[in-house]
Structures are given as structure tokens and as C-alpha cells.
């Protein structure tokens, strides 16, 4: 018989609201978060020491333009500079809003 510690699954960021920000725990967002994690999101190698980040979706002020399942990440580095990254449901990263809008156009999606 397996002990209770052996039967527990390791917590992933998709299993709980692990990251700060304003996003809903809806199935589409959980899928995106899981795919982001598979691609290395949140790994210590990608984050500089002192970097603060948060996740946002279409329910966040300023991100209402996002489609459900698409997420935005805000990173604030130690010097105060803000970086924004966007992720599609497959976990692919886009570095600018115009790239997201272009991807939607190519996919035949729009809001």
C-alpha cells in the first residue's frame, strides 16, 4: 500500500493559483498555464533575482482585449523596467501585442 506522501501528485502552477495577478481558474487558463510550465515558464533560469511577475487574463484591467485562454505576464525587474509577454493556449510566447493580433489574424480569430 502506498503511503499518503507517495500518492500525492506534485503541485503544478496549473493546480492552484500559484502566481500573483488577476486571472480566473477556468479550464482554458489552466491549460495555458500547464503548457507554459511544460515550456519552462517560471523556472529559476528564466527569472532574474529580484524579478517580480504576475499573470493576467481578459478579466484583468488593461487586458480585456485578450481572448479566453490567452494570458499576459508582467515582469518587473530590479531597476523598475516592466516587460510584458503574452501566451497562447499552447504556451507559445509572444513579446508584443501586435504579434498576438497578427497571430489571431493568421488563425482566423478575433474578439
MMTF fields as JSON, N, C-alpha, C and O atoms, coordinates in Angstrom:
{
  "mmtfVersion": "1.0.0",
  "mmtfProducer": "UNKNOWN",
  "numBonds": 443,
  "numAtoms": 444,
  "numGroups": 111,
  "numChains": 1,
  "numModels": 1,
  "chainsPerModel": [1],
  "groupsPerChain": [111],
  "chainIdList": ["A"],
  "bondAtomList": [4, 2, 8, 6, 12, 10, 16, 14, 20, 18, 24, 22, 28, 26, 32, 30, 36, 34, 40, 38, 44, 42, 48, 46, 52, 50, 56, 54, 60, 58, 64, 62, 68, 66, 72, 70, 76, 74, 80, 78, 84, 82, 88, 86, 92, 90, 96, 94, 100, 98, 104, 102, 108, 106, 112, 110, 116, 114, 120, 118, 124, 122, 128, 126, 132, 130, 136, 134, 140, 138, 144, 142, 148, 146, 152, 150, 156, 154, 160, 158, 164, 162, 168, 166, 172, 170, 176, 174, 180, 178, 184, 182, 188, 186, 192, 190, 196, 194, 200, 198, 204, 202, 208, 206, 212, 210, 216, 214, 220, 218, 224, 222, 228, 226, 232, 230, 236, 234, 240, 238, 244, 242, 248, 246, 252, 250, 256, 254, 260, 258, 264, 262, 268, 266, 272, 270, 276, 274, 280, 278, 284, 282, 288, 286, 292, 290, 296, 294, 300, 298, 304, 302, 308, 306, 312, 310, 316, 314, 320, 318, 324, 322, 328, 326, 332, 330, 336, 334, 340, 338, 344, 342, 348, 346, 352, 350, 356, 354, 360, 358, 364, 362, 368, 366, 372, 370, 376, 374, 380, 378, 384, 382, 388, 386, 392, 390, 396, 394, 400, 398, 404, 402, 408, 406, 412, 410, 416, 414, 420, 418, 424, 422, 428, 426, 432, 430, 436, 434, 440, 438],
  "bondOrderList": [1, 1, 1, 1, 1, 1, 1, 1, 1, 1, 1, 1, 1, 1, 1, 1, 1, 1, 1, 1, 1, 1, 1, 1, 1, 1, 1, 1, 1, 1, 1, 1, 1, 1, 1, 1, 1, 1, 1, 1, 1, 1, 1, 1, 1, 1, 1, 1, 1, 1, 1, 1, 1, 1, 1, 1, 1, 1, 1, 1, 1, 1, 1, 1, 1, 1, 1, 1, 1, 1, 1, 1, 1, 1, 1, 1, 1, 1, 1, 1, 1, 1, 1, 1, 1, 1, 1, 1, 1, 1, 1, 1, 1, 1, 1, 1, 1, 1, 1, 1, 1, 1, 1, 1, 1, 1, 1, 1, 1, 1],
  "groupList": [{"groupName": "UNK", "atomNameList": ["N", "CA", "C", "O"], "elementList": ["N", "C", "C", "O"], "formalChargeList": [0, 0, 0, 0], "bondAtomList": [1, 0, 2, 1, 3, 2], "bondOrderList": [1, 1, 2], "singleLetterCode": "X", "chemCompType": "L-PEPTIDE LINKING"}],
  "groupTypeList": [0, 0, 0, 0, 0, 0, 0, 0, 0, 0, 0, 0, 0, 0, 0, 0, 0, 0, 0, 0, 0, 0, 0, 0, 0, 0, 0, 0, 0, 0, 0, 0, 0, 0, 0, 0, 0, 0, 0, 0, 0, 0, 0, 0, 0, 0, 0, 0, 0, 0, 0, 0, 0, 0, 0, 0, 0, 0, 0, 0, 0, 0, 0, 0, 0, 0, 0, 0, 0, 0, 0, 0, 0, 0, 0, 0, 0, 0, 0, 0, 0, 0, 0, 0, 0, 0, 0, 0, 0, 0, 0, 0, 0, 0, 0, 0, 0, 0, 0, 0, 0, 0, 0, 0, 0, 0, 0, 0, 0, 0, 0],
  "groupIdList": [1, 2, 3, 4, 5, 6, 7, 8, 9, 10, 11, 12, 13, 14, 15, 16, 17, 18, 19, 20, 21, 22, 23, 24, 25, 26, 27, 28, 29, 30, 31, 32, 33, 34, 35, 36, 37, 38, 39, 40, 41, 42, 43, 44, 45, 46, 47, 48, 49, 50, 51, 52, 53, 54, 55, 56, 57, 58, 59, 60, 61, 62, 63, 64, 65, 66, 67, 68, 69, 70, 71, 72, 73, 74, 75, 76, 77, 78, 79, 80, 81, 82, 83, 84, 85, 86, 87, 88, 89, 90, 91, 92, 93, 94, 95, 96, 97, 98, 99, 100, 101, 102, 103, 104, 105, 106, 107, 108, 109, 110, 111],
  "secStructList": [7, 7, 7, 2, 2, 2, 2, 1, 7, 7, 7, 7, 6, 6, 6, 6, 6, 7, 1, 7, 3, 3, 7, 7, 7, 7, 2, 2, 2, 2, 2, 2, 2, 2, 2, 2, 2, 2, 6, 6, 6, 6, 7, 6, 6, 6, 1, 7, 6, 6, 7, 3, 3, 3, 3, 3, 7, 6, 6, 1, 6, 6, 7, 6, 6, 1, 7, 6, 6, 7, 3, 3, 3, 3, 3, 3, 7, 6, 6, 7, 7, 3, 3, 3, 3, 3, 3, 7, 6, 6, 7, 7, 3, 3, 1, 1, 2, 2, 2, 2, 2, 2, 2, 2, 2, 2, 2, 6, 7, 7, 7],
  "xCoordList": [0.843, 0.0, 0.889, 1.851, 0.564, 1.367, 1.058, -0.088, 2.081, 1.859, 1.192, 1.204, 0.61, -0.095, 0.84, 0.413, 2.114, 3.048, 3.403, 3.707, 3.37, 3.676, 2.515, 2.733, 1.294, 0.133, -0.187, -0.959, 0.391, 0.143, 0.867, 2.022, 0.156, 0.789, 1.544, 1.095, 2.682, 3.37, 2.512, 1.843, 2.531, 1.73, 2.346, 3.55, 1.52, 1.961, 1.292, 0.344, 1.771, 1.163, -0.26, -1.054, -0.604, -1.957, -2.922, -4.136, -2.411, -3.299, -3.824, -4.78, -3.219, -3.693, -3.295, -2.531, -3.816, -3.464, -2.13, -2.071, -1.073, 0.276, 0.925, 1.75, 0.552, 1.183, 0.265, -0.955, 0.874, 0.119, -0.457, 0.046, -1.512, -2.106, -3.612, -4.197, -4.214, -5.659, -6.023, -6.012, -6.341, -6.772, -7.716, -7.629, -8.619, -9.596, -9.058, -8.298, -9.45, -9.044, -10.062, -10.692, -10.205, -11.105, -10.288, -9.068, -10.935, -10.189, -9.224, -8.107, -9.636, -8.732, -7.463, -6.366, -7.611, -6.437, -5.562, -4.336, -6.171, -5.391, -4.595, -3.457, -5.182, -4.472, -3.286, -2.184, -3.519, -2.432, -1.321, -0.147, -1.669, -0.661, 0.138, 1.358, -0.544, 0.15, 1.106, 2.225, 0.669, 1.529, 2.706, 3.809, 2.475, 3.574, 4.602, 5.807, 4.122, 5.017, 5.848, 7.043, 5.223, 5.945, 7.065, 8.095, 6.854, 7.856, 8.886, 9.733, 8.826, 9.854, 9.49, 10.343, 8.238, 7.845, 8.018, 7.672, 8.553, 8.71, 9.966, 10.222, 10.758, 11.987, 12.961, 12.97, 13.766, 14.695, 15.7, 16.245, 15.949, 16.902, 16.369, 17.147, 15.035, 14.442, 14.196, 13.984, 14.217, 13.897, 15.157, 15.929, 15.345, 16.463, 16.136, 14.971, 17.17, 16.975, 16.282, 16.681, 15.267, 14.543, 13.43, 12.728, 13.251, 12.192, 10.843, 10.687, 9.872, 8.512, 7.65, 7.787, 6.766, 5.916, 4.511, 4.271, 3.588, 2.185, 1.563, 2.047, 0.476, -0.236, -1.589, -2.231, -2.017, -3.295, -4.027, -3.415, -5.365, -6.179, -7.17, -7.029, -8.168, -9.12, -9.975, -10.695, -9.914, -10.663, -9.84, -10.358, -8.568, -7.679, -7.831, -7.95, -7.83, -7.862, -6.691, -5.54, -7.0, -5.978, -5.74, -5.063, -6.279, -6.087, -7.415, -7.489, -8.451, -9.766, -9.759, -10.651, -8.777, -8.677, -8.245, -8.412, -7.691, -7.243, -8.429, -9.501, -8.233, -9.232, -9.136, -8.07, -10.23, -10.164, -9.083, -8.972, -8.298, -7.215, -5.878, -4.842, -5.877, -4.643, -4.283, -5.146, -3.012, -2.578, -1.465, -0.716, -1.376, -0.3, 0.515, -0.024, 1.805, 2.711, 3.349, 3.799, 3.39, 4.116, 5.295, 5.138, 6.48, 7.691, 8.25, 8.411, 8.538, 9.188, 10.546, 10.642, 11.596, 12.951, 13.412, 12.75, 14.546, 15.003, 15.177, 15.051, 15.462, 15.613, 14.27, 14.229, 13.156, 11.828, 11.247, 10.084, 12.026, 11.534, 10.464, 10.6, 9.4, 8.303, 8.423, 8.573, 8.357, 8.336, 6.987, 6.502, 6.385, 5.13, 5.341, 5.979, 4.788, 4.818, 3.412, 2.665, 3.062, 1.734, 1.876, 2.836, 0.897, 0.95, -0.367, -1.441, -0.268, -1.462, -1.782, -0.994, -2.923, -3.285, -2.265, -2.236, -1.431, -0.391, 0.85, 1.779, 0.873, 2.015, 3.084, 4.149, 2.817, 3.789, 3.823, 2.791, 5.022, 5.213, 5.236, 5.823, 4.583, 4.614, 5.135, 4.78, 5.971, 6.622, 5.934, 6.328, 4.908, 4.237, 2.78, 2.433, 1.933, 0.51, 0.294, -0.566, 1.064, 0.865, 1.149, 0.542, 2.06, 2.327, 1.13, 0.806, 0.482, -0.715, -1.819, -2.452, -2.05, -3.095, -2.807, -3.726, -1.537, -1.145, -1.389, -1.866, -1.063, -1.292, -2.798, -3.204, -3.619, -5.067, -5.561, -6.406, -5.023, -5.429, -5.084, -5.895, -3.873, -3.444, -4.287, -4.522, -4.747, -5.553, -7.039, -7.838, -7.395, -8.81, -9.606, -10.822, -8.906, -9.549, -9.668, -8.863, -10.664, -10.778, -11.71, -12.42, -11.693, -12.548, -13.754, -14.606],
  "yCoordList": [-1.185, 0.0, 1.25, 1.337, 2.19, 3.403, 4.343, 4.449, 5.018, 5.974, 7.216, 7.423, 8.043, 9.23, 10.191, 10.895, 10.239, 11.151, 10.652, 11.455, 9.335, 8.799, 8.981, 9.125, 8.979, 9.066, 10.497, 10.711, 11.469, 12.865, 13.217, 12.846, 13.942, 14.437, 15.717, 16.489, 15.953, 17.218, 18.381, 18.287, 19.468, 20.628, 21.32, 21.574, 21.616, 22.401, 23.751, 23.927, 24.709, 26.021, 25.995, 26.872, 25.002, 24.923, 24.324, 24.451, 23.68, 23.036, 24.008, 23.69, 25.165, 26.161, 27.535, 27.657, 28.551, 29.908, 30.254, 30.936, 29.775, 29.87, 31.229, 31.693, 31.858, 33.115, 34.286, 34.19, 35.39, 36.605, 37.123, 36.832, 37.891, 38.507, 38.387, 37.963, 38.763, 38.746, 37.828, 38.239, 36.594, 35.648, 34.65, 34.358, 34.129, 33.167, 31.755, 31.482, 30.867, 29.467, 28.698, 27.748, 29.136, 28.446, 27.41, 27.546, 26.369, 25.316, 25.82, 25.314, 26.81, 27.323, 27.925, 27.693, 28.695, 29.298, 28.236, 28.331, 27.223, 26.149, 25.384, 24.986, 25.178, 24.519, 25.367, 24.854, 26.67, 27.57, 27.556, 27.464, 27.645, 27.631, 26.329, 26.347, 25.21, 23.916, 23.86, 23.362, 24.368, 24.377, 25.335, 25.058, 26.458, 27.383, 26.693, 26.824, 25.957, 25.267, 24.211, 24.069, 23.48, 22.476, 23.111, 22.485, 24.346, 25.051, 25.779, 26.497, 25.602, 26.169, 27.461, 28.07, 27.91, 29.14, 28.996, 27.967, 30.031, 30.042, 29.356, 29.327, 28.801, 28.149, 29.204, 30.33, 28.843, 29.811, 30.328, 31.419, 29.562, 30.005, 31.192, 31.999, 31.307, 32.369, 33.634, 34.695, 33.553, 34.708, 35.257, 34.524, 36.56, 37.198, 37.371, 37.464, 37.41, 37.614, 38.961, 39.978, 38.955, 40.186, 40.526, 41.519, 39.725, 39.979, 39.609, 38.549, 40.499, 40.229, 40.047, 40.785, 39.065, 38.872, 38.493, 37.975, 38.765, 38.434, 38.007, 38.351, 37.247, 36.711, 37.408, 37.682, 37.692, 38.373, 37.707, 37.13, 37.801, 37.315, 38.401, 39.557, 38.029, 39.011, 39.669, 40.624, 39.184, 39.812, 40.891, 41.602, 41.019, 41.999, 43.36, 43.442, 44.429, 45.769, 45.969, 45.683, 46.456, 46.689, 45.5, 45.628, 44.353, 43.147, 42.579, 41.412, 43.396, 42.95, 42.524, 41.799, 42.964, 42.642, 41.189, 40.681, 40.517, 39.133, 38.191, 38.416, 37.143, 36.094, 35.136, 35.019, 34.444, 33.446, 32.398, 31.918, 32.056, 31.089, 31.724, 31.068, 32.977, 33.719, 34.475, 35.092, 34.428, 35.07, 36.076, 35.966, 37.044, 38.03, 37.892, 37.635, 38.068, 38.059, 39.431, 39.974, 39.992, 41.237, 40.904, 40.314, 41.292, 41.124, 42.509, 43.339, 42.74, 43.993, 43.618, 42.939, 44.062, 43.74, 44.756, 45.765, 44.474, 45.273, 46.759, 47.587, 47.113, 48.536, 49.209, 50.397, 48.45, 49.018, 48.862, 49.199, 48.361, 48.199, 47.107, 46.061, 47.367, 46.428, 45.73, 46.378, 44.417, 43.605, 42.899, 42.407, 42.85, 42.126, 41.022, 41.215, 39.858, 38.712, 38.142, 38.196, 37.6, 37.04, 35.575, 35.187, 34.757, 33.32, 32.835, 33.199, 32.005, 31.396, 30.107, 29.687, 29.468, 28.25, 27.112, 26.224, 27.124, 26.097, 26.432, 25.627, 27.622, 28.03, 28.77, 29.065, 29.079, 29.831, 31.284, 31.876, 31.842, 33.203, 34.205, 33.96, 35.339, 36.48, 37.656, 37.824, 38.468, 39.55, 40.909, 41.871, 40.988, 42.27, 42.047, 41.019, 43.019, 42.932, 42.767, 41.992, 43.484, 43.384, 41.969, 41.535, 41.244, 39.86, 38.959, 38.046, 39.223, 38.468, 38.728, 37.791, 39.99, 40.342, 39.753, 39.323, 39.731, 39.132, 37.621, 37.052, 36.981, 35.53, 35.238, 34.274, 36.064, 35.865, 35.99, 35.215, 36.978, 37.184, 35.949, 35.491, 35.417, 34.224, 33.0, 32.131, 32.929, 31.808, 31.979, 31.067, 33.166, 33.456, 33.749, 33.563, 34.213, 34.552, 36.052, 36.804, 36.478, 37.901, 38.009, 37.065, 39.16, 39.381, 40.177, 40.475],
  "zCoordList": [0.0, 0.0, 0.0, 0.764, -0.844, -0.956, 0.201, 0.64, 0.685, 1.764, 1.196, -0.018, 2.055, 1.592, 0.882, -0.033, 1.282, 0.621, -0.771, -1.654, -0.981, -2.3, -3.257, -4.46, -2.762, -3.633, -4.047, -4.981, -3.37, -3.728, -5.018, -5.228, -5.877, -7.094, -6.754, -5.906, -7.402, -7.138, -7.61, -8.639, -6.866, -7.229, -8.43, -8.468, -9.395, -10.543, -10.455, -9.689, -11.229, -11.147, -11.672, -11.333, -12.497, -13.009, -11.99, -12.15, -10.954, -9.998, -8.937, -8.23, -8.824, -7.869, -8.383, -9.34, -7.743, -8.154, -7.515, -6.492, -8.13, -7.584, -7.852, -7.066, -8.953, -9.333, -9.049, -9.181, -8.656, -8.406, -9.705, -10.79, -9.575, -10.749, -10.707, -9.711, -11.792, -11.902, -13.057, -14.217, -12.737, -13.756, -13.127, -11.935, -13.937, -13.449, -13.623, -14.553, -12.732, -12.835, -13.678, -13.213, -14.93, -15.853, -16.619, -16.715, -17.172, -17.871, -18.945, -19.051, -19.742, -20.781, -20.189, -20.697, -19.12, -18.483, -17.84, -17.896, -17.23, -16.613, -17.668, -17.419, -18.833, -19.929, -20.373, -20.565, -20.536, -20.939, -19.899, -20.256, -18.617, -17.554, -17.564, -17.405, -17.75, -17.795, -18.987, -18.863, -20.135, -21.324, -21.151, -21.623, -20.476, -20.193, -19.3, -19.515, -18.299, -17.383, -18.124, -17.864, -19.037, -19.824, -20.65, -20.899, -21.066, -21.871, -21.013, -21.544, -19.691, -18.817, -18.135, -17.489, -18.257, -17.59, -16.09, -15.509, -15.469, -14.018, -13.521, -12.317, -14.436, -13.987, -13.501, -13.999, -12.546, -11.952, -12.973, -12.806, -14.021, -15.041, -15.83, -16.338, -15.937, -16.737, -15.938, -16.525, -14.626, -13.794, -13.14, -12.521, -13.289, -12.63, -11.156, -10.768, -10.355, -8.913, -8.686, -9.254, -7.871, -7.559, -8.536, -8.342, -9.581, -10.549, -9.945, -9.339, -10.12, -9.677, -10.92, -11.896, -10.877, -12.036, -11.628, -10.537, -12.535, -12.309, -13.627, -14.706, -13.515, -14.666, -14.766, -13.752, -16.001, -16.235, -17.391, -18.289, -17.347, -18.455, -18.863, -18.465, -19.654, -20.178, -19.09, -19.38, -17.854, -16.759, -16.059, -15.197, -16.419, -15.787, -16.447, -17.67, -15.657, -16.239, -17.203, -16.872, -18.376, -19.399, -20.304, -21.324, -19.956, -20.772, -21.266, -21.651, -21.256, -21.706, -23.173, -23.613, -23.915, -25.342, -25.59, -26.698, -24.572, -24.742, -24.925, -24.364, -25.708, -25.856, -24.673, -24.067, -24.329, -23.262, -23.57, -24.698, -22.552, -22.722, -23.051, -22.937, -23.455, -23.705, -22.435, -21.811, -22.051, -20.816, -21.077, -22.048, -20.197, -20.243, -18.957, -17.88, -19.1, -17.951, -17.865, -18.874, -16.679, -16.43, -15.538, -14.469, -15.992, -15.175, -14.869, -15.763, -13.612, -13.213, -12.652, -11.629, -13.327, -12.891, -11.85, -11.612, -11.243, -10.102, -10.411, -9.509, -11.66, -11.988, -12.264, -12.583, -12.142, -12.322, -13.714, -13.935, -14.654, -16.02, -16.067, -15.433, -16.828, -16.996, -18.343, -19.379, -18.318, -19.534, -19.578, -18.559, -20.76, -20.938, -21.956, -22.991, -21.637, -22.537, -22.595, -21.618, -23.739, -23.944, -24.332, -24.997, -23.904, -24.153, -24.727, -24.25, -25.765, -26.337, -25.583, -24.736, -25.871, -25.138, -25.26, -24.408, -26.302, -26.448, -25.63, -25.554, -25.015, -24.206, -24.982, -24.44, -26.258, -27.06, -26.601, -26.283, -26.573, -26.073, -27.218, -28.272, -26.987, -27.909, -27.106, -25.94, -27.726, -26.985, -27.118, -26.46, -27.968, -28.161, -28.553, -29.133, -28.231, -28.548, -30.044, -30.462, -30.856, -32.297, -32.803, -33.782, -32.152, -32.538, -32.212, -32.972, -31.083, -30.708, -31.726, -32.212, -32.046, -33.001, -34.38, -35.076, -34.774, -36.048, -36.027, -37.009, -34.915, -34.79, -34.879, -35.527, -34.23, -34.293, -35.736, -36.184, -36.453, -37.848, -38.688, -39.494, -38.491, -39.231, -38.859, -39.699, -37.592, -37.126, -37.429, -37.216, -37.931, -38.195, -36.943, -36.91, -35.899, -34.629, -34.488, -35.037, -33.759, -33.405, -32.219, -31.871, -31.615, -30.44, -30.844, -30.006]
}
